[in-house]
Every structure is written in C-alpha cells, then in structure tokens.
C-alpha cells in the first residue's frame, strides 16, 4: 500500500473518531478477496442522512449537522481522489443517527506491491 493510500485510510479513521461520541466505537475490518482488498471503517456516530449521502465526497461539502465540528469539507473529497488515482474505489453507507461505514476497495496487486 502506498503512503498516500495509508494516509488516506488514516484520515478516514480520524474522521470516524471525530464524529463518534465518547462512548461510541470505530471498527476497522479488512476483507481479502481474490482480486482486491476491502477495508471498512464503521463508526457509531451521528450518521449521514439519506439526502446527504451522495454529497459526502464533494469538495467543501459539510452536513449542516457538522457545524459544531472543525473542518472545511475536503477530507473525504481528497480521500476519493487519492483512492481513485490509485485504481481503487470508495463508497459510503449510513444509518442516520446510528453511524456510517466507509468502504475502500483496493486492487490486491497494488495494495501488496506499493
């Protein structure tokens, strides 16, 4: 895994911690498939409402509910750009009020040889 991919994963985990309450949890799961590796970062934070889920990777976009947290809305945008440039894919799923999962898919060859 290249440094940029590792930094990106760290930023996704840091984001999960940032939006998870004190007694919540953040779980990282790695699943190996024949051609790729899937890394899921799941939190028990506030979640993302359905109407905003398609916007989370937009540059400078932040949910109204995030106004009480620092940030400018570029972290997930940059994460997607870096992962895509490395030949991977990132997606988000969420249950508003219960948490979110960010799934990163990386080519097995790239993840091992970089």
C-alpha positions as CSV (number, residue, x, y, z in Angstrom):
1,X,0.0,0.0,0.0
2,X,1.4,3.4,-1.0
3,X,1.9,6.2,1.5
4,X,-0.9,8.3,0.0
5,X,-3.3,5.3,0.4
6,X,-2.2,4.7,4.0
7,X,-2.6,8.4,4.9
8,X,-6.0,8.4,3.3
9,X,-7.1,5.5,5.4
10,X,-5.8,7.2,8.5
11,X,-7.8,10.3,7.6
12,X,-11.0,8.2,7.1
13,X,-10.4,6.6,10.5
14,X,-9.7,10.0,12.1
15,X,-13.0,11.3,10.6
16,X,-14.9,8.4,12.1
17,X,-13.4,9.1,15.5
18,X,-14.2,12.8,15.2
19,X,-17.9,12.2,14.6
20,X,-18.3,9.3,17.1
21,X,-19.5,10.2,20.6
22,X,-17.3,9.5,23.6
23,X,-18.8,6.0,24.4
24,X,-19.2,5.0,20.7
25,X,-16.9,2.8,18.7
26,X,-14.9,2.8,15.5
27,X,-14.2,-0.6,13.9
28,X,-11.8,-1.3,11.0
29,X,-12.4,-4.5,9.1
30,X,-10.2,-5.8,6.3
31,X,-11.5,-8.5,4.0
32,X,-9.3,-10.1,1.4
33,X,-10.8,-11.3,-1.9
34,X,-9.1,-12.9,-4.9
35,X,-8.6,-9.6,-6.8
36,X,-9.0,-6.9,-4.3
37,X,-8.9,-5.9,-0.6
38,X,-11.9,-4.2,1.1
39,X,-11.3,-2.0,4.1
40,X,-14.4,-1.0,6.1
41,X,-14.3,1.8,8.6
42,X,-17.5,1.7,10.6
43,X,-18.5,4.1,13.4
44,X,-21.4,4.5,15.8
45,X,-21.5,8.3,15.3
46,X,-24.3,10.6,14.1
47,X,-24.6,9.1,10.7
48,X,-25.4,10.8,7.4
49,X,-29.0,11.4,6.3
50,X,-30.0,9.8,3.0
51,X,-30.3,13.1,1.2
52,X,-26.7,14.0,2.0
53,X,-25.1,10.6,1.4
54,X,-24.5,11.3,-2.3
55,X,-22.8,14.6,-1.4
56,X,-20.2,13.5,1.2
57,X,-17.4,13.2,-1.3
58,X,-18.0,16.7,-2.8
59,X,-15.3,19.3,-2.4
60,X,-16.0,21.8,0.5
61,X,-19.3,20.0,1.4
62,X,-20.2,19.6,5.0
63,X,-23.5,18.4,6.5
64,X,-25.5,21.0,8.5
65,X,-25.2,18.7,11.5
66,X,-21.4,19.1,11.3
67,X,-21.3,22.8,12.1
68,X,-20.2,22.1,15.7
69,X,-17.1,20.2,14.4
70,X,-13.9,21.7,12.9
71,X,-13.2,21.1,9.2
72,X,-13.6,22.6,5.8
73,X,-15.0,19.7,3.9
74,X,-12.1,18.5,1.8
75,X,-11.1,15.3,3.7
76,X,-13.5,12.8,2.0
77,X,-13.1,14.6,-1.3
78,X,-9.3,14.1,-1.2
79,X,-9.7,10.6,0.0
80,X,-11.8,9.7,-3.0
81,X,-9.4,11.5,-5.4
82,X,-6.4,9.6,-4.0
83,X,-8.0,6.2,-3.8
84,X,-9.4,6.6,-7.4
85,X,-5.9,7.7,-8.6
86,X,-4.5,4.5,-7.1
87,X,-7.0,2.5,-9.1
88,X,-9.4,1.9,-6.1
89,X,-12.9,2.9,-5.1
90,X,-14.6,4.3,-2.0
91,X,-18.2,4.3,-1.0
92,X,-20.2,5.3,2.0
93,X,-23.3,3.9,3.6
94,X,-25.1,5.2,6.7
95,X,-27.9,4.8,9.1
96,X,-28.8,8.3,10.2
97,X,-28.5,8.6,14.0
98,X,-26.7,5.3,14.3
99,X,-23.4,5.5,12.3
100,X,-21.7,5.2,9.0
101,X,-19.4,2.8,7.1
102,X,-16.8,4.0,4.6
103,X,-15.6,1.1,2.4
104,X,-12.4,1.3,0.5
105,X,-11.6,-1.2,-2.3
106,X,-8.0,-1.5,-3.5
107,X,-6.6,-3.8,-6.1
108,X,-4.8,-6.6,-4.4
109,X,-1.7,-6.3,-6.5
110,X,-1.5,-2.5,-5.9
111,X,-2.1,-2.9,-2.2
112,X,0.6,-5.5,-1.8
113,X,3.3,-4.2,-4.2
114,X,3.1,-0.5,-3.5
